[in-house]
Amino acid sequence: MSAEKKTIHVNIDCVAIARIAHVGVRRAALFLGLGLNGVNQPGFRDYELHKLPRGENLAAVPPDIIARNAPEHTIERFKEEFSVWVIGCGLRELLEHYGLMLDHMHKYCLIVAQARQFIDAFGDPEKLQFEFARRLGVPDKHERLKRRFQIESEFTSHVDALYSARNSLSHGLGIVRAEDSTGGTMLLRWLAIEMHAHGEETNSVIPLGKLLGEVLPEPMSIRVRTVERELAYKVGDKISLTAQDLYEICLFISVHVIPKIIAAFIRFLRDQGVEDDSTSRGVSAA
């Protein structure tokens, strides 16, 4: 007698999957804020590790790995290098969580492929998931999701470029390397929100920030628009991202990138006939 088949129900919570990447955005914004606000304090000059409270072993002698009492210009150089490191770490935090979200998407896509009996086109699902989660960077994860399951968003190339920038910051001391560029150029793009006040009498247009705390010169209406930012770097250029660039990038990932890739994932599930449970904002695969 053949063994009785057992039906397994798997709940795919798309909100929880998206939350993984959103946590990365918040952590990146927090850590960038702590690091860059600290380094930009004019009076912050304590760079020596030994100045921190000692542990319980009072017999230990803290070594001078970095010379004490460095001159001002040297400390400024230390802080510049620290800023590069902090920005690289912030982008890494953001992209690692984003990549973890993609890992979960891929895992559930493989489950659906097994349920719909087209997994043989790809190979052993356990090996596929191990390779995807442990060996691939974000651009390759994007490529696999597109090739295997037609999951992609209009912002895939934007995220891939940020991944290249993170590599330059982490592995190239902030200098764009040939492997981080396309045709010798690294192009960073993201969407940002701008707010302007429009004068109802003179039709003047003033950035909202200039009017904060000021008396309005005339009756004005506030208008919001979405604009695309763009930064281009050549091989050998040093990446420079301002605080405004960084918080705009964090908002871009949260407001545009994550919802778009989640929407593409949901389309795949619906195309495969996976039951959509709108009450729980998730989907279930039998």
C-alpha positions in Angstrom: 0.0 0.0 0.0 1.2 3.5 -0.8 1.7 5.9 2.0 -1.1 8.4 2.4 -0.2 11.8 1.2 -0.3 14.5 3.9 -1.3 18.1 3.1 0.8 20.7 4.8 -0.5 24.3 5.0 2.1 27.1 5.0 1.1 30.6 5.9 3.1 33.3 4.0 2.9 36.6 5.9 4.1 39.2 3.5 3.8 42.0 6.1 6.2 40.1 8.4 8.6 39.5 5.5 8.6 43.2 4.6 9.1 44.1 8.3 12.5 42.4 8.1 13.8 45.0 5.6 12.0 47.9 7.4 13.9 47.0 10.6 17.1 47.3 8.7 16.1 50.8 7.5 15.4 51.9 11.1 18.6 50.4 12.4 20.6 52.0 9.6 19.1 55.5 10.2 19.7 55.1 14.0 23.3 54.0 13.7 24.1 56.6 11.0 22.6 59.2 13.2 24.5 58.2 16.3 27.8 57.9 14.5 27.7 61.0 12.3 26.1 63.2 15.0 28.9 62.1 17.4 31.7 62.7 14.9 30.4 66.1 13.9 30.5 67.4 17.5 33.3 70.1 17.5 34.4 69.2 21.1 34.5 65.5 20.5 38.2 64.6 20.5 38.3 61.4 22.6 39.6 58.8 20.2 41.8 56.7 22.6 40.3 53.3 23.5 42.0 53.3 26.9 39.9 56.3 28.0 36.8 54.0 28.4 36.2 52.5 31.8 38.4 49.6 32.6 37.2 46.1 33.4 37.6 44.4 36.7 41.2 43.3 35.9 43.1 46.3 37.2 46.5 44.6 36.5 46.0 45.0 32.8 47.9 47.8 31.2 46.2 49.6 28.3 48.6 49.9 25.3 49.0 53.0 23.2 47.9 51.4 19.9 47.2 54.9 18.6 49.5 57.8 19.9 47.9 59.9 22.6 47.2 63.6 22.3 47.2 63.8 18.5 47.1 67.3 17.0 43.9 68.8 15.8 44.5 68.2 12.1 45.2 64.5 12.8 42.0 64.1 14.8 40.0 65.7 12.0 41.5 63.1 9.6 40.5 60.4 12.1 37.0 61.7 12.1 36.8 61.8 8.3 37.9 58.2 8.0 35.4 57.3 10.8 32.6 59.0 8.8 33.4 56.8 5.7 33.4 53.7 7.9 30.1 54.6 9.6 28.4 55.3 6.2 29.6 52.0 4.9 28.3 50.2 8.0 25.0 52.0 7.7 24.5 50.9 4.1 25.5 47.4 5.0 23.0 47.2 7.9 20.2 48.4 5.5 21.2 46.0 2.7 21.8 43.0 4.9 18.2 43.2 6.2 16.9 43.8 2.7 18.8 40.7 1.5 17.4 38.7 4.4 13.9 39.7 3.2 14.8 38.4 -0.2 16.0 35.1 1.4 12.5 34.6 2.8 10.9 35.4 -0.5 13.0 32.9 -2.3 12.3 30.2 0.3 8.6 30.6 -0.1 8.9 30.7 -3.9 10.6 27.3 -3.7 7.8 26.0 -1.5 5.2 27.2 -4.0 7.3 25.7 -6.9 7.2 22.3 -5.1 3.4 22.6 -4.5 2.9 23.5 -8.1 5.3 20.8 -9.3 7.7 22.9 -11.3 10.7 22.7 -8.9 12.5 20.2 -11.1 13.3 23.0 -13.5 15.7 24.4 -10.9 17.2 21.5 -8.9 17.4 20.5 -5.3 15.5 23.2 -3.3 17.6 22.8 -0.2 20.8 23.4 -2.1 19.2 26.3 -4.0 18.1 28.0 -0.8 21.5 27.5 0.8 23.3 29.0 -2.1 20.8 31.9 -2.3 21.0 32.8 1.4 24.6 32.1 2.2 26.6 32.8 -1.0 24.9 35.5 -3.0 25.0 39.3 -2.7 21.9 41.4 -3.3 22.4 41.9 -7.0 22.7 38.1 -7.6 19.6 37.5 -5.4 17.7 39.9 -7.6 18.9 38.1 -10.7 17.8 34.7 -9.3 14.4 35.9 -8.2 13.8 37.4 -11.7 15.1 34.4 -13.6 13.4 31.7 -11.6 10.1 33.4 -10.5 9.8 36.6 -12.6 10.0 38.7 -9.4 11.5 42.1 -9.9 10.7 45.8 -9.4 11.5 49.0 -11.1 14.0 49.9 -8.4 16.2 46.8 -8.6 19.0 48.7 -10.3 18.8 51.4 -7.7 19.4 48.9 -4.9 22.2 47.1 -6.8 24.0 50.4 -7.2 23.8 51.1 -3.5 25.2 47.6 -2.9 28.2 48.6 -5.1 28.6 51.8 -3.1 28.6 49.8 0.1 31.3 47.6 -1.3 33.4 50.6 -2.2 33.0 52.0 1.3 33.7 48.7 3.0 36.4 47.2 0.8 37.8 50.2 -1.1 38.2 52.8 1.6 35.5 54.8 0.0 37.1 54.8 -3.4 35.1 53.5 -6.4 36.8 50.4 -7.9 36.4 49.1 -11.4 34.4 46.1 -10.1 32.0 48.5 -8.4 31.2 50.4 -11.6 29.4 49.8 -14.9 31.4 51.0 -17.8 33.7 53.0 -15.5 30.8 54.8 -13.7 28.9 54.2 -10.5 25.5 55.8 -10.8 23.5 56.2 -7.5 19.8 57.1 -7.9 16.9 57.4 -5.5 13.6 59.1 -5.1 13.2 62.0 -2.7 10.4 64.2 -1.4 10.5 67.9 -1.7 8.1 70.5 -0.2 7.7 74.1 -1.5 5.5 77.0 -0.6 3.8 78.6 -3.5 2.7 82.3 -3.2 -0.9 82.8 -4.1 -0.3 86.5 -5.0 3.1 86.5 -6.6 3.4 82.9 -7.7 6.8 82.7 -5.9 8.2 79.3 -5.1 10.1 79.0 -1.8 11.6 75.8 -0.3 9.7 75.1 2.8 12.8 75.0 5.0 13.4 78.7 4.4 10.0 79.6 5.9 10.2 77.6 9.1 9.9 80.0 12.0 9.4 82.9 9.6 6.3 85.1 9.0 4.8 84.3 5.6 5.2 87.1 3.1 1.8 86.3 1.6 -0.9 83.6 1.6 0.9 80.4 0.5 0.0 76.8 -0.3 2.2 73.9 0.4 3.0 71.4 -2.5 4.8 68.1 -2.3 6.6 66.5 -5.2 8.7 63.4 -5.7 12.0 64.0 -7.5 14.9 61.7 -8.6 18.3 62.3 -7.1 21.4 61.2 -9.0 25.1 61.0 -8.1 27.7 59.8 -10.6 31.2 58.6 -9.6 34.1 57.6 -11.9 36.5 54.8 -11.0 39.0 56.3 -8.6 36.5 58.9 -7.2 35.8 59.0 -3.5 32.2 58.4 -2.5 30.7 61.4 -0.6 27.2 61.1 0.8 25.7 63.9 2.9 23.3 63.5 5.8 20.5 64.5 3.5 21.5 61.9 1.0 21.5 59.2 3.7 18.1 60.0 5.2 16.6 60.3 1.7 18.0 56.9 0.8 16.6 55.4 4.0 13.2 56.8 3.2 13.4 55.7 -0.4 14.1 52.1 0.6 11.2 52.2 3.1 8.6 54.0 1.1 9.3 52.8 -2.5 11.7 49.9 -2.7 10.3 47.5 -0.1 6.7 47.9 -1.1 7.5 47.4 -4.8 9.4 44.1 -4.4 6.8 42.8 -2.0 4.1 43.6 -4.5 6.0 41.7 -7.2 6.3 38.7 -4.7 2.5 38.8 -4.1 1.9 38.9 -7.9 3.9 35.7 -8.2 2.0 34.0 -5.5 -1.4 35.0 -7.0 -0.2 33.9 -10.5 0.5 30.5 -9.0 -3.0 30.4 -7.5 -2.0 30.7 -3.9 -4.9 31.6 -1.7 -5.0 35.2 -0.7 -6.2 35.8 2.8 -6.8 39.6 2.9 -8.0 39.4 6.5 -4.6 38.5 7.8 -2.8 40.4 5.0 -0.9 37.3 4.2 -1.3 34.4 1.8 -1.4 30.7 2.4 0.0 27.9 0.3 -1.4 24.3 0.5 
